[in-house]
């Protein structure tokens, strides 16, 4: 995750009030279909219960805005700071991440009351005539984008949790996939040269997207569509998961250790490939982007295909001028769909490690822990997914995960040298 760039011009308090109201309601809409038992699921250390996401995003506003800016603010329960802090060491001690699913109390009603209490206090603060109104607006905007990130995590964590249920329950009612035809894999050339990437200062961005800087790119070409399930089945059938020469050493070790034979959530039944989604078990749509593959798998596939993964600079330069339209959370599909462009459907792995841009400086204090301390051993993904709120997306957005992780909506697009 990340934090706001100090160079950004904050949106107006009235704009932020509308954003805050929308984001808070959207999170509550996402959990509305869940049972109390669903809200407690924690299937692995990387995932968190839905109830924790509701409380943590609330704690963020309370900790970094209300307690810091509202002199007479009193928390409804000071113990919540210990339960719902995530990784902010400077904000104080915190409950163990792998034990969040053991916190049955406070219950869902208590967490709901906590959210309502903080939302009311925040709404009053945003609307107040204060000298620090712009600073409050900037912090609130960061908090809203933080909560939008957790909306995606809430859904992907829930999907992982529900996938362990033999009944394969549905979060949202199934819908038939559109019938489509195979789209040939074509590439668009790019001359490269000296290019600029990173936050252009025209709107909200996280600190890791800045400073804007120049990068030299040799000529390259990038695929006009992401890798599809049809493509991936070809990799499986050609022994891609059994061919060590295709894999990085660490990737091959992970593949053998964890028994990878397919993308996460796939199985074969009566000669047909199936997958588990937030809309339940469904046949694999051959022409939808492949999803739930690790960096290691993406890299092995690219090598098998005679290509490579793009760098994040290549990705950004190739698609910076494309309208940000696609299959995002707002559309409600909640799974990759065929025929999309570079935005939405799946996050696309790049070969770029998540490291600071030249001149990067994290903000002072605990808020600076949002992003900077994670700049090691992870890789950048671009483009957003079917679980990403569209309001989050911009050409400079950098998502990042560890190379072995698969539970997010992760796919890939190929590139080649020219």
C-alpha angles and dihedrals in degrees: 000000000000149000138235123281113244090221093064122111105229121236116249120275091248091053090048092050090058093045092049093051092048096047095047092050092046092057091051091049089055093057096041094095094051128105118226087252090055090053090062099052117127110166099175141358093265091059130065132203118263089240090057092051089053092051098039094053087050092049089053092062091042096048102041101032116016098041092041099043109024109070096196097042115130122188116232087230123009090200090071089075089067095044099045106034108108113195106329101127093181090055091062141262121332142197117266112274095224091054100054091107090060093063099096091161133089085052128217093272091052092049089048090052090049091053092048092049094051093041090055092048092047093048091053092047094049090051096047122109100240138152090235094049093119092051091049090049091052093049091045091052089053090049091051092052089046089054091048088056089052091050088064092043091049090057097043092045089049092049090053091049095048091047089071091062110096089214090064094218123206123239091193128016115273120257127192117255117242115260108246141170127238113273113216116240108250132168134219117214122229123196093215114195128143106341137169124234135174138056113344094199097243098115145348118331137159120250093251090065091065152121099040106230145167125265130184115230125189114219112286142162127225130202119260092222137026122260109279134215088253089057091048094052087057088055091050094047091048090057097257093153091051099046110094095187090067094058138077110242094250090044093052090049090052091046092053095040096050097034097238112187100147139007114293114284095021127127137159121242127176091345094308130105116239134185137194117238139166084269091056131253113344138167112264109262104228096211099044118099113272111253140194098036125139127235088255092056092044091051092048092049092050091052090048089051093052092248140086141229115273121247115247090249091054090049094049095046092046095053107023092106096045115105111255096244126133150095103325134155090272091067093058098223091120092194135066115276130204123260102029130144130231094295123077131353097079138006106247120225117231127195090240119112115228100253133143120279115241109286096015115161123178118225118263121265133015093324087067089066090068093091120346099076091056094062096113137079095005134104131225123247125193140198109039129251144243087275096049119100107241091227089070096061128101132142094262097051112129119197119182141192140164115275096245096052120109110161095090123081092271127163138142149237123209130237134184138197117251 
